[in-house]
Amino acid sequence: MANDQRQARNGAELFIRALENEGVKYIFAVPGEENLAFLEALRDSSIQLVLNRHEQAAGFMAATYGRLTGQVGVCLSTLGPGATNLVTAAAYAQLGGMPMMMISGQKPVITKARKSVAGFKVREGWPIGCKVTLRSERMYEFLERLISIAIPRIRDFRGISPKSFDGRG
């Protein structure tokens, strides 16, 4: 385990420990009220926080990190409009085959304002980019799935001569 054997106080700490166990070294983030527990959990973590002024910049940094290292680039945004600011970076990562994980804050359902623009429902408004929503009781199962979705796998082309490939991608 990347972290010591302390008892996690909340889901955010469990999630950070799971990311450490997956080898995550950096999180590119824009802080906000909805992700403060997550940011607080990073205080005692080996994961380095890289602050950004705009979610799109955090997304592009995570995607590029994934491209250059082959490891999952992780970015963190605030809820609603903050999450939608990641869309262009998500498209960039998908088109380039770059492993990237996007984490967005979300208000608890019971406190969500009915007509607030910040109450944008990520899963309904962004079904293409959103793979899972993490809840603490099923976090490890979903995180493992999320990592396996983000990291491209090498394909085995049996029966095809290696000479068929020109080596230019």
C-alpha positions as CSV (number, residue, x, y, z in Angstrom):
1,M,0.0,0.0,0.0
2,A,1.4,3.4,-1.0
3,N,0.1,5.0,2.2
4,D,0.5,4.0,5.8
5,Q,-2.0,1.8,7.6
6,R,-4.1,4.7,9.0
7,Q,-7.8,4.4,9.1
8,A,-9.5,6.4,6.4
9,R,-11.9,9.0,7.8
10,N,-14.1,9.3,4.7
11,G,-14.6,8.3,1.1
12,A,-12.3,10.9,-0.2
13,E,-9.4,9.4,1.7
14,L,-10.3,5.9,0.6
15,F,-10.4,7.2,-3.0
16,I,-7.0,8.9,-2.7
17,R,-5.4,5.7,-1.3
18,A,-6.9,3.7,-4.2
19,L,-5.4,6.2,-6.7
20,E,-2.0,5.9,-4.9
21,N,-2.3,2.1,-5.2
22,E,-2.9,2.5,-8.9
23,G,0.4,4.5,-9.2
24,V,-1.1,8.0,-9.7
25,K,1.5,10.6,-9.1
26,Y,-0.2,13.9,-10.1
27,I,-3.7,15.3,-10.0
28,F,-4.4,18.4,-12.1
29,A,-7.1,20.4,-10.4
30,V,-9.3,23.4,-10.0
31,P,-10.4,23.7,-6.4
32,G,-14.0,24.3,-5.4
33,E,-16.4,23.8,-2.6
34,E,-17.6,20.4,-3.9
35,N,-14.1,18.9,-4.0
36,L,-12.6,20.2,-0.8
37,A,-12.8,16.8,1.0
38,F,-10.9,15.3,-1.9
39,L,-8.3,18.1,-1.8
40,E,-8.0,17.8,2.0
41,A,-7.3,14.1,1.6
42,L,-4.3,14.9,-0.7
43,R,-2.5,16.6,2.2
44,D,-1.2,13.3,3.5
45,S,-0.8,11.7,0.1
46,S,2.2,11.0,-2.1
47,I,0.1,12.3,-5.0
48,Q,1.2,15.8,-6.0
49,L,-1.5,18.4,-6.6
50,V,-1.0,20.7,-9.6
51,L,-3.4,23.6,-9.3
52,N,-4.9,25.3,-12.4
53,R,-7.0,28.4,-13.0
54,H,-9.3,26.7,-15.5
55,E,-10.7,23.2,-15.8
56,Q,-9.9,22.9,-19.5
57,A,-6.2,23.5,-18.7
58,A,-6.3,20.8,-16.0
59,G,-7.9,18.5,-18.5
60,F,-5.3,19.1,-21.2
61,M,-2.5,18.7,-18.7
62,A,-3.9,15.3,-17.6
63,A,-4.4,14.1,-21.1
64,T,-0.9,15.2,-22.1
65,Y,0.6,13.6,-19.0
66,G,-1.2,10.4,-20.1
67,R,0.1,10.6,-23.6
68,L,3.7,11.2,-22.5
69,T,3.9,8.6,-19.7
70,G,1.3,6.0,-20.6
71,Q,0.0,6.3,-17.1
72,V,-3.5,7.6,-16.3
73,G,-3.6,11.4,-16.2
74,V,-6.1,12.5,-13.5
75,C,-7.9,15.9,-13.4
76,L,-10.4,17.2,-10.9
77,S,-13.0,19.9,-11.5
78,T,-15.8,21.6,-9.6
79,L,-19.4,20.6,-10.3
80,G,-21.7,21.7,-13.2
81,P,-20.0,24.2,-15.5
82,G,-16.6,23.1,-14.1
83,A,-17.3,19.6,-15.4
84,T,-18.5,20.8,-18.8
85,N,-15.2,22.8,-19.1
86,L,-13.5,19.4,-19.4
87,V,-15.4,18.3,-22.5
88,T,-12.8,19.6,-25.1
89,A,-9.9,18.0,-23.2
90,A,-11.9,14.8,-23.0
91,A,-12.4,14.8,-26.7
92,Y,-8.7,15.5,-27.2
93,A,-7.8,12.5,-25.0
94,Q,-10.2,10.2,-26.6
95,L,-9.2,11.1,-30.2
96,G,-5.5,10.7,-29.2
97,G,-5.9,7.5,-27.3
98,M,-4.6,9.2,-24.1
99,P,-5.4,7.5,-20.8
100,M,-7.3,10.1,-18.7
101,M,-9.5,10.1,-15.7
102,M,-11.8,13.0,-14.9
103,I,-13.2,13.6,-11.5
104,S,-15.9,16.1,-10.9
105,G,-17.5,17.4,-7.7
106,Q,-21.3,16.9,-7.3
107,K,-23.7,18.2,-4.7
108,P,-25.5,15.6,-2.6
109,V,-28.9,14.9,-4.2
110,I,-30.8,16.2,-1.2
111,T,-29.1,19.6,-1.3
112,K,-29.2,20.1,-5.1
113,A,-31.0,23.3,-6.2
114,R,-33.7,22.7,-8.7
115,K,-32.9,25.5,-11.2
116,S,-29.3,26.3,-10.3
117,V,-26.9,26.2,-13.3
118,A,-24.4,24.6,-10.9
119,G,-26.8,21.8,-10.3
120,F,-26.1,20.3,-13.7
121,K,-26.5,16.6,-13.6
122,V,-23.2,15.2,-15.0
123,R,-24.5,11.8,-16.0
124,E,-27.6,13.2,-17.8
125,G,-25.8,16.0,-19.5
126,W,-22.6,14.2,-20.4
127,P,-23.3,10.5,-21.0
128,I,-20.5,10.0,-23.5
129,G,-17.6,11.0,-21.2
130,C,-19.0,9.7,-17.9
131,K,-18.3,6.1,-17.2
132,V,-19.0,5.7,-13.5
133,T,-20.1,7.6,-10.5
134,L,-18.1,6.6,-7.4
135,R,-19.8,5.9,-4.1
136,S,-17.6,5.0,-1.1
137,E,-19.2,1.5,-0.6
138,R,-18.3,0.4,-4.2
139,M,-15.3,2.6,-4.8
140,Y,-12.6,0.0,-5.4
141,E,-14.7,-2.0,-7.8
142,F,-15.5,1.1,-9.9
143,L,-11.9,2.6,-9.6
144,E,-10.5,-0.6,-11.0
145,R,-13.0,-0.5,-13.9
146,L,-12.3,3.2,-14.5
147,I,-8.5,2.5,-14.7
148,S,-9.1,-0.4,-17.1
149,I,-11.2,1.9,-19.3
150,A,-8.7,4.7,-19.3
151,I,-5.6,2.8,-20.1
152,P,-5.4,1.5,-23.7
153,R,-4.6,-2.1,-24.1
154,I,-2.2,-3.7,-26.7
155,R,-4.1,-5.6,-29.3
156,D,-2.8,-8.9,-30.6
157,F,-3.3,-9.3,-34.3
158,R,-2.9,-13.1,-34.7
159,G,-2.5,-14.3,-38.2
160,I,-1.5,-10.9,-39.6
161,S,2.1,-10.6,-40.7
162,P,4.1,-7.8,-38.9
163,K,5.2,-6.7,-42.4
164,S,1.6,-5.6,-43.0
165,F,2.1,-2.7,-40.7
166,D,4.1,0.3,-42.0
167,G,5.2,1.5,-38.6
168,R,3.8,5.0,-39.0
169,G,0.7,4.4,-36.8
